[in-house]
Amino acid sequence: MTQFTEEEEGQFIGSQRVNDKTNSIPDGILDDHTVHECDIALNNFEIKKKRYRVLLNRYHIIWQRSDIKHKVRNDGNEPTTGTSMQKENEHEKEKISYQTKYDDGSNVLHLQDVFRITKGSTKAACFRSALQTFDSNSIDSDAEQQSSESINSSDQYLMIHYAERIISSPTDCNRWQVQRLTLHNNDPYIIGKWYDQLQNRLLSSPRKRLKRLLVFINPYGGRKMALQTYERCCKPIIQLAGIDASCIITQRANQIRDILIGHDLKPYDAVCCVGGDGTVAEMINGLIWRSIRDHGMNPRQPDWIPKPSLPIGVIPAGSTDTIAYSLHGTSDVQTATIHLVLGQYKGLDVCSVRNCDGIIRFCTSVMGYGYLGDVAAKSEKYRWMGTKRYEYTGVKAFLLNRGYEAEVHLLLDENDEIDKVNTTCSVNCSHCQNIEEKDINADKPSSSNASPYKDNTETCHPPDNCDKPNDFYISPAKTSPQLIRSDRDTSNKWRIIRGDFFMITGANITCACTRSPNGISRYCHLGDGYLDLVLVRKTNLLNNIRFVINTMGRNGDIRNLPFVEIYRTRQFTFKAKMNAHSQDYNSVRGSCQPIAISSISEDGVSNTDSEFFSSWNCDGEVVSDLEITMISHRQLIDVFMRGPYPYAKPTRRTGSKSLCCCCCK
């Protein structure tokens, strides 16, 4: 490798081959991490026909122009050049060199964002090597093949494919794009050694990269562009990352669920779907039902909910894509695919929906009664309209402004921190990361013979500020004993709310989308084990318009509306107000499809019950139960994501005309 003078090493901070046993690493290179048995390499390369010094350490690749004298700072004083540094004594010179920080002329690439390394005699050869067809052991076989020829006399180019977030975007700071860095050196030995070093770092990374992927494509959902979206935007990135993807194009409803439950999934490292929110919900339900079946439990009444072993990827191709937008902060297809190939995943809460017979299904995004339920149920008649049917039935239900009598039992946690309610979920969210073993295994029965559920008979008392006539408290002993968790009853209180509601919504995620950037519950977190219960009381049409405006704007907050109540809870139970017409309605309890009986109105609902009862909209599916329970299960499934980055208005830099979106905290 190329040797540098002592002055050159002092300006760039590096060496040809440095080991942590004999040399100390300057602050700022590894972000206060220590290199263990990992070499650091420094060489000259050509990048875009310009000469650069390129440094490789355990976590980063840093490159800097070698034909420009860069300014460095010493102890926060005025900038000094490498020449002025020579005038100091030897002790001060060594101290300054090891305290040097990288200036604006340095470019830093995190190795965790790199997903492919290729080499060749020309740039075209590197491209051909990156786009070749892979077998089931794509990454390992490709690495071994090129490693065996690491010292090839014709290799002069090294191409690094990586992902980069578009930080400076004034409209969408969560979008990612694929970039490449091409290094040129006439010495094939240097190219081979750098290739081996980079491959070893990628293969030894604690983050497991995908090798085989099962992809479900729903060509009928949303805009009916899922297949074209995958071929145009997803497949090139997956192929570039060396992932062997097996694609299944669905032809009917619940086909994804049936395949995940009944087929062998051992050959695959992950499961991915290309479609809308309904497709994502079907995939998650299939994996959880499969996990329950593998543990030999009754799917309707399991002893506990086991976590699926396979992580999932969510690629948006629907009409609203609220799940993908809440996970990634954007509905960009390329961004979702990049998170998939990079291999970083986090836990996502999933809610179980139960009636008196047991679990009906699992909810991923939102479950709504009233307005949302009417839209889902009444839109079934207008399927010939496509996605426009939701807009038509939505406007019609909005103008009708119906209210429904209901009773809601919700479980409040007195030990919950107040600041959780006022913080949004973002990358490296502290609330979602502070997970303990008891939270993950909260549903598992203990080693004793005690039941995982038990009754809580502690009496709750109303707070001093409870002045609404419809709010009252009762003993939780009146609720069903099978719905109260044993590990939550020491500090939890049950509250019961009655009233006439325009909409009752249990939000597992923010439910944000391009039309509603904050969603219906902007402070809902992805993996903290709680869901947000949003109660919108029946009021006049003008207040409903205010509610819609606050959900559509970035600065809106529905908590400021007097007729809206939001509660953070681990579970709640819903009961529709019983009357003389409820007996016939109870006969269809548990139905997850539109009701078809003799007395049907033009909206698809019983003429007798349509005036008194609504339906539940669970991830786009209709649930027609008068009494349901929704329980949150913390981080029940792993999803390839990093979380949304916080959005801030573009600010103008001092002395610059360019706008910079400050969202990289």
Summary of the structure (lengths in Angstrom):
residues: 665
radius of gyration: 28.8
end to end distance: 37.7
largest distance: 96.9
contacts: 2119
relative contact order: 0.11
helix: 27%
strand: 26%
